[in-house]
Amino acid sequence: MQIDPVVLFFLLGLAAGIAKSDLKLPSALYETLSVFLLLAIGIKGGLALAKQPMMEILPQAMLVLLMGCLIPLLIYPLLRLKLPQADAASVAAHYGSASVVTFAVGVAFLTRLAVPYESQTTLFLALLEMPALVVGVILARLGGDAKQATGHGWGKLMHEVLLGKSIVLLLGGLAIGYIAGPEGIKPVDKLYLDLFKPVLTLFLLEMGLVVAGKVGALRQHGLFMLIVGVGLPVALSWVGIGFGMLMGLSLGGVTLLATLAASASYIAAPAAMRMAVPQANPALSLGASLGVTFPFNLLVGIPLYHQFAIAVA
């Protein structure tokens, strides 16, 4: 199977960092790339939302949001067995969120098999970005007492979480895409839609450099993160299957929701967690999500989740 170029850019950054190259992206550029990606993901979700009859998909959308909140809450206690609070919260946020590229490969897989699926699954992808990030930030900042964790009470904490840059950009992009619609967004679609993947390559190049700089921490938890990277997606796919059946999705829809549940974000989550939880080690979350789970899902996971869906259909 052909390797997606975005993964190759990540590997380039990783190799350059391990080789002690002087390759480095300006910090201002990284910040700009993060803002662009978060905003573009939101706009894509808003455009998908604008194409759907709201009242028909609202119950499904609410269940997807619930799933996005539930996944990090389920896996956080397991991660805390081996990881510090901030790292466990960051990894949980990555796995509660979803991978755009994994979703795209899942769509291609179903298309090749001529298996139909619901169009609103694209909306589900966008919706899954948000709740896990909010839950992840809360988990990272709370040790049971919001005031102790942040120096402020619950009100200040929730203000920081819900009005942090990453959440504002995702929600703002969602609103812009929904209000503007496919026609209204045309004057800027070449920037936010057509350039999404090229910008993503630069972002992942930087993330490869970041991970290489912290590879020692990944070695420290290597076996555990390998188990996480393979075991979590298989287990979480059943969460997606359960929600898909509850929502009454078709076989293809259940497969895609299982794929989304089993995937881990390496776009929105790294950007959001680096902004909101800077003390978390990105080598752990990206090492598991991009280094283990992503290739596992592409090579083994998606066909496996489809067989799971067939078995319970």
N, C-alpha and C positions, 0 to 999 in steps of 0.2 A: 504494500500500500504506500502511495506517495506521501511523504511527510509534508505537512502544512508549512509554508514558509515562515509563519509566525513562530513556530517552534524552533526552526533553524536559527532565527535571530536570537531567541533566548539562549540556545546552545552556543552561539557565537559569543555572546556576552559572558556566558559561564566559562567558556574556554579561555577567553581573553583575561578574565579575572583570575582564574586559576594559574594562568601562565605569567601573572604579574605584569600584564601589559599596562601602558599608561593611558589606554583608552578610557575616556570618561565623558559623560554627558553633563553639560552645565546644569546646576541645580534648578535654575529658572526654567530651563527647557523641560526638565522632568515634571515640574509643577504644572507647566502649560499642557503637557501631554496628558497628565492625570485629569485636569479640568476638562479637556476636550473629550476624552474617552467616557467619563462619567456623564457628561452632557449628551453625547451622541447616543449612548445606551438608553438614556431616558427618552430622547426624541424618538428612537426606533420603537420603543414600547408604546409611546403616545400615538404614533402613527398606526400601529397595530390595533390599539384600542379604538381609534376613530373609525376603523372599518367594521367594527363589530356592533350588533344591536345590544345596547348596554344592558337592558333588563334580562335578556336571555342568558348572557354570560356572567352576570354579576354573582350569582351563587357559586359558579365554578371559580371565579376570580377570588372570592372570599376564601374558598377552600385551599386554593393555591397559596394565598397569603398565610393561612394557618399552617400549611405544610412548611413554608419557609421559616416560620417562627419555631415550629416544633423540632425540626432537624438539628439546629445548633443546640437546643436545650437537651435533646436526647444524647448527643455525643459529647457534650462538654464534660459531664462527670467522668466519662471514660478517659478522655484526654488528660484530665487533671490527675489521673493516677501516675502519670509520668512527666507532665509538662507544668511549668509555672502558669500562673493565672492568665497573664497577658497572652502568652503563646497559645494556651489551650483555647482561649476566647477567639484569637485570630484564626486558628485552624478551624474551629467550629464555624466561624463566619464564612470561611472559604468553602466549606462543604455544605453549608446551608444555602449558599448562593449557587449560581449555575454557570456552566461554560458555554459560551456562544458557539465556539468551534465544534465542541462535542455535539451540541444540538444540531448544527448544520450537517455533520457527518451522519447523525441519526436520521435526519430527513432524507439524505442521499441513500442511505441503506434501505429505508422503506420504499423510496421511489424505485430503486432497482428491483425490489421484490413486488412492485405494483400493489403495495398495501396502502390504502387510503388512511388519512388522518385528519383531524379537525384543524381548521385554519387558526383557531384561537390559541393553539399551542405556542405560537410566536409571542402572543401576549403573556402567556404563562412564563416564558423565559424572562421577559422584562420584569414581571411581578416578583419573580424569585430573587432578583438582585437586592431588593430593598429590605425585607423584614430580617433576613439573616444578618445584614450589616448592623442594623439597629440593635438586635439582640446581642451580637458579638461585642459591640462597643459597651453595652450595659454590663455584660459579663466581665469584660476586661477592667471596668472601672469600679466595680462593686466587689467589696470583700464582705458583703453583708450589711455594710453601713455606707450609704451614699456620701455622708458628710466626711467620714474618715477617708474614703477613697479619693475624693476630689477636693475636699476642703469646703464644700458647699452642701446644701441640702438637696432633697429630691428634685425640687423645682429647677434649681440650677443645673443639675445633672441632666434632666430631660431636655432642658433648653440646649445644652451642649450637644446632646445626641441627635435630637430632631432637627436642630438648626446648624449642625456642623456642615462644613463645606461639601463633603461628599454626599450627604443626604439631600441637601438643598439642590445640588446640581442634578442628582438623579430625579428628584421630584419635579424640579423646575423643567428639566428636559421632557419629562413625561407630560406635563401640562402644556408645554409649547407644542409638542407633537400632536397632542389630542386636539387642542384648540385650532391650530393651523391646518391640520389635516394634510393628506397627500398633495393636494393642489397648492395650498398655501405655503408649504415648506419647499416648493420647487426652487425658489431663488437661492436657497442655501443648501439644497440637498447634495450638491456636488462636494461641499465641504464636509458636512456631518454624516453623510451616508457613503458617498463614493470613496472618501479618503479615510474611512474608519480603519480599514485593515492596514494601509500603509503607515498610519500613525501608530497603530498597535504594534507594528514591528519595532519601531523605535522604543516604545515603552518596554517591550519585552527584552530588547537589547540591554536597556538600563537595569531591568530586574535581574537579568543574568549576571551582570556585574555585581549587583547587590548581594545576590545569593552566593556568588563565589567568594565574596569578602567575609561571609559568615558560615562557610562550609564546615568549619570545625564543630559548630553546634549541631549541624545535621549528622555528622559522624557520631557525636555523642548519643544521639537518639536514633541512629540509623535503622536498627532492626525494628524498633517500635514504630517509626514513621513508615517503614516498608509495609508492616502489617496494617497500619492505618490506611495507607494508600491503596491497598488491594482489598482489604476486608470491609472498609466502610462503604465503598460504592456498591458492593454486592448486597450488603445488608440494607443500605438506603434505597436500593432499587425497589425493594419490597414495600417500602413506605410509599414510593411513587405509584406502584401498582395498586396498593390499597386505596389511595386517594383517587386514582384514575377510575377504578371500578365504582367507587362511591359517587363519582361525578357522572357515571354513565358514558364514559368515552369509548370509542371504538378500539379495536385491537391496536391499530396504529397509534391512536391517541394515548392509550395506556403505555405502549412501548416508549413513546417520546417522553411522557411524564416520568416514567421509570428512569429513563436516560437523564433527564434533568435532575431528578433527585439524587442520582448516583454520581453526577458530575460535580466538579469543584471549580469555582471561579479562579481565573488567573488574570482577569482584567479589572472588573469593578472592585473586587475584594482587596487585592493588593493595594490599589490606589486608595481605597477608603481606609483600610487598616493602617497604612503608613501615615495617613493624615491624622486619624483619630486615635490610634494606639501605637505611637512611634516606638514604645519600649518593646513591642513584640518583635521577635526575630523572624524576618521574612524567609530565611533559609528553611525554616521548618515548614511553614505553610506552603510556600512555593515548591519546596523540594517534594512534598507529598502530593500536592494538587497537580502540579505541572510535570514533575519528574517521574511520578509513579502512576497516579490515577488517570491522567490524561492519556498516556499511551496504552494503559491497560484497557480503558474504555474503548478506544479506537480499535484495538486489535482483538479484544476478547469480550469486553463488557456489553457493547450494543447488541451483538448477535445473541449473547446470553440473556439479556433482559427481554429481548423479543421472544425467546423460547419460554422464559418465565411467564410472559403475558399470554402466550398461547396455552400454556399449561392450566391457567386459571380462567381462561375465557369461556 
